[in-house]
Amino acid sequence: MHMSKKTPPKIMSDEHNSHHAEKRRARRDAMQNTQDKRYPRRPNVARDNNDKLYLYGLHTVRQALANPNRKKLCLYATKNGILRLEFDLIDAPDIEVIEKLPKELDRMVGSDAVHQGTILEVAPIPTKDLGDLKESNLLLVLDQVTDPHNVGAIMRSAVALGAGAIITTSRYSPVESGVLAKSASGALDIIDHIEVKNLADTLETLKENGFYTVGLDSEEAIPFEGLEPQSKIALVLGAEGKGLRQRTQETCDQLAKLDMPGEIKSLNVSNAAALALYISRQKLTK
């Protein structure tokens, strides 16, 4: 039986290999450029940028546009989004308006973000200090509540129930972001946000200014309904799960709990804040 000899592999010169490697790189670059034009990469969302961020959603964008203290940079919107916004852009002549397709807006803030056809590029609102506190008889103080969804929802309840300001610590609290603003549904541009370094010292200062400080706690506390009427109340809430820190508890005038009659005895911190704010408002003497 005749056996054919195997043909030895052809050895290419270095020059030949280099030439074809260069051609392969050129083809890959051309394909990548084409792909980038059809499907541009999503930019880094401005929530990590301290100079600017994207706010999205009709309520959020509408309130930001109406806020004279908010620096507005550019509005990106669909045709329908501009109509649904119901905001006369003549009143904001300095804002550049760029029309976008819905999928282009998706790429700006992520496909999970419910932008409703509107994205507003803005500068963050500078946080205030305690000296900027306006006259108010109801305040909300957050002790290391870090989740932006919860803080946004708490801001919304605080505005709805007439709280004068929300006070957070400069550490262990969420920075302003599109997620927080969307959860707040416009409240971020309404309520004063005060940042402090030391919460216990801040509570002492509030006491000196006539506030009765009430810490929301689930153990060894009186029911909220049992609180005595007060002229001013500062309601203090801790992080979900951890609750108030020990020193915060010790500094509050009173610890109170939401006495839940059902089988579930605890609430999400944002829901607890809404209920506690409502009860606290009933305890105000003026």
SULNOR-V422306 format. One record per pair of residues at least 12 apart in sequence whose C-alpha atoms are under 7 Angstrom apart, sorted by the first residue. I is the first residue (numbers start at 1). J is the second residue. D is the distance in Angstrom with one decimal. If there is no record, write none. Layout:
{{I,J,D} {I,J,D}}
//
This chain:
{{42,107,5.2} {42,108,6.3} {43,108,6.6} {45,108,6.7} {45,109,6.0} {47,177,5.0} {47,178,6.4} {51,123,5.8} {51,124,7.0} {52,121,6.7} {52,122,5.4} {52,123,4.4} {52,124,6.3} {53,121,5.7} {53,122,5.6} {53,123,6.3} {53,177,6.6} {53,178,6.9} {54,119,6.2} {54,120,5.6} {54,121,4.6} {54,122,6.4} {54,178,5.6} {55,119,5.6} {55,120,5.1} {55,121,6.4} {55,178,4.7} {55,181,6.6} {56,115,4.8} {56,118,5.8} {56,119,4.4} {56,120,6.2} {56,178,6.5} {56,182,6.5} {57,114,6.4} {57,115,4.3} {57,116,5.2} {57,118,5.9} {57,119,6.9} {57,182,6.5} {58,85,5.9} {58,116,6.3} {58,118,6.5} {59,185,5.6} {59,186,5.5} {60,181,6.4} {60,182,6.0} {60,185,5.1} {60,186,4.2} {61,119,6.9} {61,120,6.1} {62,85,6.4} {62,87,6.9} {63,186,5.2} {63,189,6.3} {64,189,5.8} {67,189,6.2} {70,125,6.0} {71,122,5.8} {71,123,5.4} {72,95,6.4} {72,121,6.4} {72,122,4.6} {72,123,6.6} {73,95,5.9} {73,96,6.9} {73,121,5.3} {73,122,5.2} {74,95,5.4} {74,96,4.8} {74,97,5.9} {74,120,5.9} {74,121,5.1} {75,95,6.8} {75,96,6.1} {75,97,4.8} {75,98,6.2} {75,119,6.0} {75,120,4.5} {75,121,6.2} {76,97,6.0} {76,98,4.9} {76,99,5.8} {76,100,6.2} {76,118,6.0} {76,119,5.1} {76,120,6.2} {77,98,6.5} {77,99,5.1} {77,100,5.4} {77,117,5.3} {77,118,4.4} {77,119,6.2} {78,99,5.5} {78,100,5.1} {78,101,5.7} {78,102,6.6} {78,117,5.2} {78,118,6.8} {79,99,6.8} {81,116,6.6} {81,117,4.4} {81,118,5.6} {102,117,6.3} {124,176,6.6} {127,193,5.7} {127,194,5.7} {127,195,6.2} {128,193,6.2} {128,194,4.6} {128,195,6.2} {129,194,5.1} {129,195,5.7} {129,196,6.5} {130,194,6.3} {136,164,5.2} {137,231,6.7} {137,232,4.4} {137,233,6.2} {138,163,5.0} {138,164,6.0} {138,232,5.9} {138,233,5.1} {138,234,5.8} {139,163,5.3} {139,164,5.6} {139,165,5.5} {139,166,6.2} {139,233,6.5} {139,234,4.6} {139,235,6.2} {140,163,6.8} {140,165,6.4} {140,166,4.8} {140,167,6.2} {140,234,5.7} {140,235,5.0} {140,236,6.1} {141,166,5.8} {141,167,4.6} {141,168,6.1} {141,234,6.8} {141,235,5.9} {141,236,4.6} {141,237,6.3} {142,167,6.2} {142,168,5.2} {142,236,5.8} {142,237,5.1} {142,238,6.0} {143,168,6.7} {143,237,5.9} {143,238,4.6} {143,239,6.4} {143,244,6.4} {144,169,6.8} {144,172,5.1} {144,173,5.6} {144,238,6.3} {144,239,5.6} {145,173,5.9} {145,238,6.1} {145,239,4.3} {146,172,5.9} {146,173,4.6} {146,174,5.3} {147,174,6.6} {148,174,5.7} {148,179,6.5} {148,180,4.8} {149,179,6.7} {149,180,5.7} {149,183,5.5} {150,269,6.9} {150,270,5.4} {151,180,6.9} {152,180,4.8} {152,181,6.3} {152,183,4.6} {152,184,4.0} {153,183,5.4} {153,184,5.1} {153,270,5.9} {154,270,5.1} {154,273,6.4} {154,274,7.0} {155,184,5.7} {155,187,5.9} {155,188,6.7} {156,184,4.9} {156,185,6.7} {156,187,5.1} {157,274,5.4} {159,187,6.3} {159,191,6.3} {161,277,6.8} {161,278,6.6} {164,191,6.8} {165,191,5.7} {165,192,4.7} {165,193,5.9} {166,192,6.4} {166,193,5.2} {166,194,6.2} {167,193,6.1} {167,194,4.8} {167,195,5.8} {168,194,6.4} {168,195,5.1} {168,196,6.3} {169,195,5.3} {169,196,4.9} {169,197,5.6} {169,198,7.0} {169,199,6.6} {170,195,5.3} {170,196,5.6} {170,197,5.5} {200,247,6.9} {200,248,5.8} {200,251,6.2} {203,251,7.0} {210,232,6.4} {211,232,4.7} {211,233,5.2} {211,234,6.0} {212,230,6.9} {212,232,6.0} {212,233,4.8} {212,234,6.0} {212,253,6.3} {213,233,5.9} {213,234,4.8} {213,235,6.1} {213,252,5.2} {213,253,5.2} {213,254,6.5} {214,234,6.2} {214,235,5.0} {214,236,5.9} {214,252,5.8} {214,253,6.1} {214,254,5.0} {214,255,5.6} {214,256,6.7} {215,235,6.1} {215,236,4.5} {215,237,6.1} {215,249,6.6} {215,252,6.0} {215,254,6.3} {215,255,4.7} {215,256,6.1} {216,236,6.1} {216,237,5.4} {216,255,5.9} {216,256,5.2} {216,257,5.6} {217,243,7.0} {217,255,6.0} {217,256,5.7} {217,257,5.1} {218,257,5.1} {221,255,5.1} {221,256,4.7} {221,257,5.7} {222,255,6.7} {222,256,4.8} {222,257,6.0} {223,256,5.4} {223,257,4.9} {223,258,5.8} {223,259,5.7} {224,256,5.2} {224,257,5.6} {224,258,5.9} {228,283,7.0} {229,283,4.6} {229,284,5.7} {229,285,6.0} {230,283,6.2} {230,284,5.2} {230,285,5.7} {231,284,5.4} {231,285,5.1} {231,286,6.2} {232,284,6.6} {240,269,5.7}}
//
